[in-house]
């Protein structure tokens, strides 16, 4: 082997240990961080720890007391003490035993209660912090991260961190006390028999840790396979019409069986992992007990030890069996807390990219003029792909600006920049001369409202949904917003009127109705700038016409921006911007643009006189 | 703390009287969680799934009993092992040897039985769970679509997951229950057998525990349920914040939501602490009772040893048994709840499995051959989802082989129902639907489905690659064939521009594609299916004019050489059809080609002359006025 090869091998080894070390360092800092969070409840932590120590000591007294009681009967017989006196003497260990047992129970209760309390308090704090963070993280973060992952972190990972105190920290103390003191007591009573009695400990500790870690790894895998299975089922049920339309039930059953078998096999494997392990642990425990019986019995016969000592040893062993098995659970609890914690903290430590500048001031609206100054934009996920290039326009109060263009031209992006869902990468957007990056987000978003394409409804009453941005609004205003969006009559026809619950688990509304509810919701904000992002596409033309009529009154006091495909929605605008590839390629009124015979005209022809002839014409125009 | 937070909201309100109209998360109505502990008919249903594995069930119960037996035996053997040492008269090595030998034998049997029983129980319970799930899933593939229409997917999913899991839990615990009962009786028997009076005395603490458990159980369960419920409330609120985050931010609701969420999170903390108290209060009670029993054995049993009535080994055995005999009582009371839950789940599962299959193949159903002529005919068809309210009334028309017919009419006119009948999603009440000259009820559904391809208004894509979605169930279709189909419908170019081309993974329901693109993929899928008849429900809205044009071209390709029945909204599509059938209120009011219908000057010509690109663009009043004058 050449020295080069050796060198590179050493390097590889070094970098490997570095990676390992980094991982350990991260795990450790995560665990320390959770520990610090626990310590913020010092009294509960102290009570839990104190009770743990007491419970462990009391539990270890039980075998001693039992052994002493057994011995007392023996010495009485051997010594020929009078029956009644010896009988009287038995009361002392008996009452002590009762007291110790009861106290141990009380301390165990306290130990577990306070340990749980610490965990639940930490979980409560983390839950609030997590909720707050999720609500504030910018759109670009939510675009990137799958909502299912966020839900998992908030549910499962938070549980992992919660359990850390009771299943890891308290258990370390409890197990150390029990096993340590128990071992000390046994060995100090009789070193030889003590070692024999403890012989099962290393094996069980190793087996249970190894098994738990393996079960954990396979659990994650099983979780994955089960979610594939549930996705197969859910898609099948949601798309049942497609399944029936293609008569593909047989194929779907095959798909199901594949996913199902995949999960079942692993579930069986897991049985094969834990059963041999637990059985082997039990066997090794009993084997050690057998040895104690054999050796202890022989020495008993030889008169070297008392029967009480043997009883003490056997009881110690029974008491130690559980804690020794729990070593595995404890190891697993540390592993779980560090992986769950690192995911959770990773999220809590995310930087919020869109937030108030240091000296941000409240937005002040005077003329209500919106201006785009040479605005350029690229999404943070694809910084090299410019979505908007040097875009400028101005809109005054009372004006309606329509934006039209082919898909992917950047229209919706323009809508998202005004309320600062994303920050421009070049140029600036101003409202009455104030750069929107220098005003507070709260005032900006009250002043600028976007009616989104895909309306999200909350599972609550229609009233609450409409008043979402202004929860203290009077009922009258809510109804007026309903009228504005042409929903009022429909709502009154529902069983509970404005109190009807809609959303995921309520009355289902059609796409058009959902969009109109979103419009009503936006109207409640009385915004200075309102952007309709293709928000009437699913509404039939008649209703749209009526909404437009209502909007004309509404538009007097504000800037209205309409993004739409349907020409009927935009041809009455004061100015129409035709956007393509992030640039404004044509601008003017409907008449001016028609006269220009350019892109807008081609689109107009396409929509009013569809047919092969127009298609070719359009093709030329493009 | 929660009160303090809620107070902040009160102080903020503008009129000083009203609380905010705001909630976070919704209160989910929980399903009945507990049923009767024993329900014979439900048990019979569950047994039907266990039956195939009955041999293994017998083995596992036998193993369980052997396992319990050895557990009972071990303290007894210990007492014999200790005893010889006590009495110098019986001091012989062989007795001790025999005792230790018996111990070794017992632990080996214990090992084997435990291993056997746990493995078999674990695996059988898992297998049964998957079997039940498969039976339900398979059944749902056949039940009528009207059942699927009115049942939420989420509800069915909770049957397929939560409910089958509680049956599995039940199966596992019932075997353990048998073990627990055996252990309990064994301990009681042995204690009484070793010494009747001492046994009776020791066992007297047992009823105390039983009574305490009975008083405790309903209260504890209420506390656990409350904790469980606040959990799902908090998780629901959190999920809502995640899904609705864009709305939350654009409406600046973060502050209000946070305060409302704090209330829910705090309720969750509170109920969990209460539940913990209930769960833990049993610990000192059981420990105290154990201590009491041990004290009694020491005082009374100790005197007996002194009197020579019993051996000291018996005393030791007693002390061992006492430490064990509370366990079975504890687990049996918990298993009672598992059982009740399983009965409630079992009932829900039975409800799904019992849903009638309306549309079924006849015993002598024919296979529709691909060589059939491809005609579709409705003969006096009357149909309604509710038999009293017909959606189609006496509808008759014929689509000749290779012809494209456009179905037009206002929404609610029965177009979609007519389309569903061609595929026999439902059975007609009167009349006949014929495909290739055969009544669809005389054909196998499988062969009918192969010859009638369907494109739905809302394209539905599955998780997987673009390739898998186009190929779908035609797994025999080659890559070339898939690409050819994609090219034919004009989807190839945009597919190639995706990150991994045909191997690009589609997100949930294809959410990384635009609606128009999904539409094109669903066209390609129908092309690969290569059926003689194509039934298509044209998308109405949300597609921009650019993609629209591509779709029009694709449609022409798709209909080439096939019989087509198209629910049409776009004038371009309608004009291109060989024949147009105008439906209104479930009846055919006009039929003919474009020029004929224009010439007769009815509803169609009026609509056409309004110059809208789509019938859906026509303002409501125009169609209603027209419809009125037509009839």
HADDOCK unambig.tbl for C-alpha pairs under 7 A between the chains (distance, minus, plus):
assign (segid A and resid 69 and name CA) (segid B and resid 298 and name CA) 6.81 0.50 0.50
assign (segid A and resid 73 and name CA) (segid B and resid 302 and name CA) 6.09 0.50 0.50
assign (segid A and resid 73 and name CA) (segid B and resid 305 and name CA) 6.71 0.50 0.50
assign (segid A and resid 73 and name CA) (segid B and resid 306 and name CA) 6.08 0.50 0.50
assign (segid A and resid 77 and name CA) (segid B and resid 306 and name CA) 6.22 0.50 0.50
assign (segid A and resid 83 and name CA) (segid B and resid 306 and name CA) 6.27 0.50 0.50
assign (segid A and resid 83 and name CA) (segid B and resid 307 and name CA) 6.98 0.50 0.50
assign (segid A and resid 87 and name CA) (segid B and resid 299 and name CA) 6.98 0.50 0.50
assign (segid A and resid 87 and name CA) (segid B and resid 303 and name CA) 5.37 0.50 0.50
assign (segid A and resid 90 and name CA) (segid B and resid 298 and name CA) 6.78 0.50 0.50
assign (segid A and resid 90 and name CA) (segid B and resid 299 and name CA) 5.58 0.50 0.50
assign (segid A and resid 91 and name CA) (segid B and resid 299 and name CA) 6.00 0.50 0.50
assign (segid A and resid 94 and name CA) (segid B and resid 295 and name CA) 4.23 0.50 0.50
assign (segid A and resid 94 and name CA) (segid B and resid 298 and name CA) 5.93 0.50 0.50
assign (segid A and resid 94 and name CA) (segid B and resid 299 and name CA) 6.39 0.50 0.50
assign (segid A and resid 95 and name CA) (segid B and resid 295 and name CA) 6.30 0.50 0.50
assign (segid A and resid 97 and name CA) (segid B and resid 291 and name CA) 6.07 0.50 0.50
assign (segid A and resid 97 and name CA) (segid B and resid 295 and name CA) 6.33 0.50 0.50
assign (segid A and resid 98 and name CA) (segid B and resid 288 and name CA) 6.76 0.50 0.50
assign (segid A and resid 98 and name CA) (segid B and resid 291 and name CA) 4.26 0.50 0.50
assign (segid A and resid 98 and name CA) (segid B and resid 292 and name CA) 5.45 0.50 0.50
assign (segid A and resid 98 and name CA) (segid B and resid 295 and name CA) 5.95 0.50 0.50
assign (segid A and resid 101 and name CA) (segid B and resid 287 and name CA) 5.59 0.50 0.50
assign (segid A and resid 101 and name CA) (segid B and resid 288 and name CA) 5.73 0.50 0.50
assign (segid A and resid 101 and name CA) (segid B and resid 291 and name CA) 5.04 0.50 0.50
assign (segid A and resid 102 and name CA) (segid B and resid 284 and name CA) 5.92 0.50 0.50
assign (segid A and resid 102 and name CA) (segid B and resid 287 and name CA) 5.59 0.50 0.50
assign (segid A and resid 102 and name CA) (segid B and resid 288 and name CA) 4.22 0.50 0.50
assign (segid A and resid 102 and name CA) (segid B and resid 291 and name CA) 6.61 0.50 0.50
assign (segid A and resid 105 and name CA) (segid B and resid 283 and name CA) 5.50 0.50 0.50
assign (segid A and resid 105 and name CA) (segid B and resid 284 and name CA) 3.77 0.50 0.50
assign (segid A and resid 105 and name CA) (segid B and resid 287 and name CA) 5.21 0.50 0.50
assign (segid A and resid 105 and name CA) (segid B and resid 288 and name CA) 6.87 0.50 0.50
assign (segid A and resid 106 and name CA) (segid B and resid 284 and name CA) 5.02 0.50 0.50
assign (segid A and resid 109 and name CA) (segid B and resid 280 and name CA) 5.52 0.50 0.50
assign (segid A and resid 109 and name CA) (segid B and resid 281 and name CA) 6.79 0.50 0.50
assign (segid A and resid 109 and name CA) (segid B and resid 283 and name CA) 6.18 0.50 0.50
assign (segid A and resid 109 and name CA) (segid B and resid 284 and name CA) 6.74 0.50 0.50
assign (segid A and resid 113 and name CA) (segid B and resid 276 and name CA) 6.43 0.50 0.50
assign (segid A and resid 113 and name CA) (segid B and resid 277 and name CA) 6.80 0.50 0.50
assign (segid A and resid 117 and name CA) (segid B and resid 273 and name CA) 6.49 0.50 0.50
assign (segid A and resid 120 and name CA) (segid B and resid 269 and name CA) 6.09 0.50 0.50
assign (segid A and resid 121 and name CA) (segid B and resid 269 and name CA) 6.96 0.50 0.50
assign (segid A and resid 124 and name CA) (segid B and resid 265 and name CA) 6.26 0.50 0.50
assign (segid A and resid 124 and name CA) (segid B and resid 266 and name CA) 6.97 0.50 0.50
assign (segid A and resid 124 and name CA) (segid B and resid 269 and name CA) 6.49 0.50 0.50
assign (segid A and resid 128 and name CA) (segid B and resid 262 and name CA) 6.61 0.50 0.50
assign (segid A and resid 131 and name CA) (segid B and resid 238 and name CA) 6.65 0.50 0.50
assign (segid A and resid 132 and name CA) (segid B and resid 258 and name CA) 6.54 0.50 0.50
assign (segid A and resid 134 and name CA) (segid B and resid 242 and name CA) 6.72 0.50 0.50
assign (segid A and resid 135 and name CA) (segid B and resid 241 and name CA) 6.62 0.50 0.50
assign (segid A and resid 135 and name CA) (segid B and resid 245 and name CA) 5.98 0.50 0.50
assign (segid A and resid 135 and name CA) (segid B and resid 254 and name CA) 6.18 0.50 0.50
assign (segid A and resid 147 and name CA) (segid B and resid 242 and name CA) 6.40 0.50 0.50
assign (segid A and resid 147 and name CA) (segid B and resid 243 and name CA) 6.80 0.50 0.50
assign (segid A and resid 151 and name CA) (segid B and resid 239 and name CA) 6.09 0.50 0.50
assign (segid A and resid 155 and name CA) (segid B and resid 235 and name CA) 6.95 0.50 0.50
assign (segid A and resid 234 and name CA) (segid B and resid 153 and name CA) 7.00 0.50 0.50
assign (segid A and resid 234 and name CA) (segid B and resid 157 and name CA) 6.80 0.50 0.50
assign (segid A and resid 235 and name CA) (segid B and resid 462 and name CA) 6.62 0.50 0.50
assign (segid A and resid 237 and name CA) (segid B and resid 153 and name CA) 6.24 0.50 0.50
assign (segid A and resid 238 and name CA) (segid B and resid 153 and name CA) 6.28 0.50 0.50
assign (segid A and resid 239 and name CA) (segid B and resid 460 and name CA) 6.31 0.50 0.50
assign (segid A and resid 245 and name CA) (segid B and resid 449 and name CA) 6.35 0.50 0.50
assign (segid A and resid 245 and name CA) (segid B and resid 453 and name CA) 6.53 0.50 0.50
assign (segid A and resid 245 and name CA) (segid B and resid 454 and name CA) 5.50 0.50 0.50
assign (segid A and resid 246 and name CA) (segid B and resid 449 and name CA) 5.56 0.50 0.50
assign (segid A and resid 246 and name CA) (segid B and resid 450 and name CA) 6.56 0.50 0.50
assign (segid A and resid 246 and name CA) (segid B and resid 453 and name CA) 6.22 0.50 0.50
assign (segid A and resid 246 and name CA) (segid B and resid 454 and name CA) 6.98 0.50 0.50
assign (segid A and resid 247 and name CA) (segid B and resid 446 and name CA) 5.53 0.50 0.50
assign (segid A and resid 247 and name CA) (segid B and resid 449 and name CA) 4.61 0.50 0.50
assign (segid A and resid 247 and name CA) (segid B and resid 450 and name CA) 6.44 0.50 0.50
assign (segid A and resid 248 and name CA) (segid B and resid 473 and name CA) 6.06 0.50 0.50
assign (segid A and resid 249 and name CA) (segid B and resid 141 and name CA) 6.28 0.50 0.50
assign (segid A and resid 251 and name CA) (segid B and resid 473 and name CA) 5.75 0.50 0.50
assign (segid A and resid 268 and name CA) (segid B and resid 123 and name CA) 5.80 0.50 0.50
assign (segid A and resid 271 and name CA) (segid B and resid 119 and name CA) 6.21 0.50 0.50
assign (segid A and resid 271 and name CA) (segid B and resid 122 and name CA) 6.28 0.50 0.50
assign (segid A and resid 271 and name CA) (segid B and resid 123 and name CA) 6.97 0.50 0.50
assign (segid A and resid 272 and name CA) (segid B and resid 119 and name CA) 6.98 0.50 0.50
assign (segid A and resid 275 and name CA) (segid B and resid 115 and name CA) 6.20 0.50 0.50
assign (segid A and resid 275 and name CA) (segid B and resid 118 and name CA) 6.45 0.50 0.50
assign (segid A and resid 275 and name CA) (segid B and resid 119 and name CA) 6.25 0.50 0.50
assign (segid A and resid 276 and name CA) (segid B and resid 115 and name CA) 6.56 0.50 0.50
assign (segid A and resid 279 and name CA) (segid B and resid 111 and name CA) 5.93 0.50 0.50
assign (segid A and resid 279 and name CA) (segid B and resid 114 and name CA) 6.69 0.50 0.50
assign (segid A and resid 279 and name CA) (segid B and resid 115 and name CA) 5.85 0.50 0.50
assign (segid A and resid 283 and name CA) (segid B and resid 107 and name CA) 6.68 0.50 0.50
assign (segid A and resid 283 and name CA) (segid B and resid 111 and name CA) 6.05 0.50 0.50
assign (segid A and resid 286 and name CA) (segid B and resid 107 and name CA) 6.46 0.50 0.50
assign (segid A and resid 290 and name CA) (segid B and resid 100 and name CA) 6.72 0.50 0.50
assign (segid A and resid 290 and name CA) (segid B and resid 103 and name CA) 6.71 0.50 0.50
assign (segid A and resid 290 and name CA) (segid B and resid 104 and name CA) 6.79 0.50 0.50
assign (segid A and resid 293 and name CA) (segid B and resid 81 and name CA) 6.88 0.50 0.50
assign (segid A and resid 294 and name CA) (segid B and resid 100 and name CA) 6.30 0.50 0.50
assign (segid A and resid 297 and name CA) (segid B and resid 81 and name CA) 6.73 0.50 0.50
assign (segid A and resid 297 and name CA) (segid B and resid 82 and name CA) 6.18 0.50 0.50
assign (segid A and resid 297 and name CA) (segid B and resid 85 and name CA) 6.54 0.50 0.50
assign (segid A and resid 300 and name CA) (segid B and resid 85 and name CA) 5.57 0.50 0.50
assign (segid A and resid 301 and name CA) (segid B and resid 85 and name CA) 4.54 0.50 0.50
assign (segid A and resid 307 and name CA) (segid B and resid 82 and name CA) 6.98 0.50 0.50
assign (segid A and resid 311 and name CA) (segid B and resid 316 and name CA) 6.79 0.50 0.50
assign (segid A and resid 406 and name CA) (segid B and resid 546 and name CA) 6.66 0.50 0.50
assign (segid A and resid 442 and name CA) (segid B and resid 252 and name CA) 6.16 0.50 0.50
assign (segid A and resid 445 and name CA) (segid B and resid 250 and name CA) 5.97 0.50 0.50
assign (segid A and resid 445 and name CA) (segid B and resid 251 and name CA) 6.64 0.50 0.50
assign (segid A and resid 445 and name CA) (segid B and resid 252 and name CA) 6.46 0.50 0.50
assign (segid A and resid 446 and name CA) (segid B and resid 251 and name CA) 6.96 0.50 0.50
assign (segid A and resid 449 and name CA) (segid B and resid 250 and name CA) 6.87 0.50 0.50
assign (segid A and resid 456 and name CA) (segid B and resid 244 and name CA) 6.17 0.50 0.50
assign (segid A and resid 456 and name CA) (segid B and resid 247 and name CA) 6.98 0.50 0.50
assign (segid A and resid 459 and name CA) (segid B and resid 26 and name CA) 5.88 0.50 0.50
assign (segid A and resid 460 and name CA) (segid B and resid 26 and name CA) 6.54 0.50 0.50
assign (segid A and resid 464 and name CA) (segid B and resid 21 and name CA) 5.35 0.50 0.50
assign (segid A and resid 464 and name CA) (segid B and resid 22 and name CA) 5.86 0.50 0.50
assign (segid A and resid 467 and name CA) (segid B and resid 21 and name CA) 6.81 0.50 0.50
assign (segid A and resid 468 and name CA) (segid B and resid 22 and name CA) 6.99 0.50 0.50
assign (segid A and resid 469 and name CA) (segid B and resid 251 and name CA) 4.85 0.50 0.50
assign (segid A and resid 469 and name CA) (segid B and resid 252 and name CA) 6.77 0.50 0.50
assign (segid A and resid 469 and name CA) (segid B and resid 253 and name CA) 6.36 0.50 0.50
assign (segid A and resid 471 and name CA) (segid B and resid 20 and name CA) 4.90 0.50 0.50
assign (segid A and resid 471 and name CA) (segid B and resid 21 and name CA) 4.67 0.50 0.50
assign (segid A and resid 471 and name CA) (segid B and resid 22 and name CA) 5.78 0.50 0.50
assign (segid A and resid 472 and name CA) (segid B and resid 13 and name CA) 6.19 0.50 0.50
assign (segid A and resid 472 and name CA) (segid B and resid 14 and name CA) 6.78 0.50 0.50
assign (segid A and resid 472 and name CA) (segid B and resid 20 and name CA) 4.97 0.50 0.50
assign (segid A and resid 472 and name CA) (segid B and resid 21 and name CA) 6.26 0.50 0.50
assign (segid A and resid 537 and name CA) (segid B and resid 541 and name CA) 6.34 0.50 0.50
assign (segid A and resid 537 and name CA) (segid B and resid 542 and name CA) 5.31 0.50 0.50
assign (segid A and resid 538 and name CA) (segid B and resid 541 and name CA) 5.80 0.50 0.50
assign (segid A and resid 538 and name CA) (segid B and resid 542 and name CA) 6.26 0.50 0.50
assign (segid A and resid 540 and name CA) (segid B and resid 616 and name CA) 6.49 0.50 0.50
assign (segid A and resid 540 and name CA) (segid B and resid 617 and name CA) 6.37 0.50 0.50
assign (segid A and resid 541 and name CA) (segid B and resid 617 and name CA) 4.90 0.50 0.50
assign (segid A and resid 541 and name CA) (segid B and resid 618 and name CA) 6.15 0.50 0.50
assign (segid A and resid 541 and name CA) (segid B and resid 619 and name CA) 5.22 0.50 0.50
assign (segid A and resid 542 and name CA) (segid B and resid 619 and name CA) 4.01 0.50 0.50
assign (segid A and resid 542 and name CA) (segid B and resid 620 and name CA) 5.25 0.50 0.50
assign (segid A and resid 565 and name CA) (segid B and resid 544 and name CA) 5.74 0.50 0.50
assign (segid A and resid 607 and name CA) (segid B and resid 613 and name CA) 5.52 0.50 0.50
assign (segid A and resid 608 and name CA) (segid B and resid 611 and name CA) 5.92 0.50 0.50
assign (segid A and resid 608 and name CA) (segid B and resid 612 and name CA) 5.79 0.50 0.50
assign (segid A and resid 608 and name CA) (segid B and resid 613 and name CA) 5.58 0.50 0.50
assign (segid A and resid 609 and name CA) (segid B and resid 611 and name CA) 6.97 0.50 0.50
assign (segid A and resid 609 and name CA) (segid B and resid 613 and name CA) 6.81 0.50 0.50
assign (segid A and resid 610 and name CA) (segid B and resid 572 and name CA) 5.85 0.50 0.50
assign (segid A and resid 610 and name CA) (segid B and resid 613 and name CA) 6.44 0.50 0.50
assign (segid A and resid 611 and name CA) (segid B and resid 572 and name CA) 5.67 0.50 0.50
